[in-house]
Amino acid sequence: MTGDKLTKERQLTKTKQWEQALNHLYINFWDYSHDALNKFADEDIHQARVNCRKLLSLLSILDPRHTSGLYPIFKKAQKRLGKVRDADVLIESFKNKRKQAKENGDSKTADLLKAVIAYQKDKRKTYRKKLAKELPELINEDLEEKWKTFLSEQLEALAAKKNVNVVMRELEIAYEQKKKTCKAIFHEDNAESKEAFDALHQLRIAAKELRYTASAADFALNQKFHAHEEIYKEIQDQLGLINDKRLWLETLNAIGREELDIGKKAWNAFTSQLKDEVLDALHHNDVIPIQTQTK
């Protein structure tokens, strides 16, 4: 076998691997998205979003200039799915907190959470309506044609130029730079500042990118990257807990006590509890250990 022929066969194998990985995610995204529009089931929304996120990861590697026209479509779909998914998670979190408050005999907090849940369910209705209107406009025959054209006419040339291992290393460097920024902020005793929380949020996004890339592109990665999905999932989970609790507090403050018709005493007690939970999660994370605590 000549060198040119061997090179061509290797390239065809590489293209086939990319095609299989992309098609698997695309079919899952398509199926879960259509299922989600039927009943808005939590898991369908979640899986549609996850598969969409992985597609975006692979497309950003293969086609960073978005010449295929696919990336903006999936990005819009992810945004709409994300709004509903985030609302689902928030409502479920507050339901669990309300259940705990009732078990503890804290009726005022339970009433507050009941009002918050009702408010958030109304917002979720709006997000679901937008999803029901816009997702079919994105996932349709036009997308199918674009997808087939991409696989048959563009994929081989794009895949030939890409080494996912190089991309993973670049993502690692970006993550480490963000981690260094966080450590510098914490070293200055600003661990509970808005700047620190924003830096942690950016670090979580970098960890998420590494996790999803490691998962979606595992077929093309060297052995040394195979554990990255699990490693960065753990990091993302820890930082996500801080971000979630901060989001709960921000959600409450955005709604406001008057809007929920809640007494000042109950409001102050619960928001104070949430602040303590945010700080507890912050000071117990081991991604960016905090040496000092602000009094």
Order of alpha helices (4+ residues) and beta strands (2+ residues): alpha-alpha-alpha-alpha-alpha-alpha-alpha-alpha-alpha-alpha-alpha
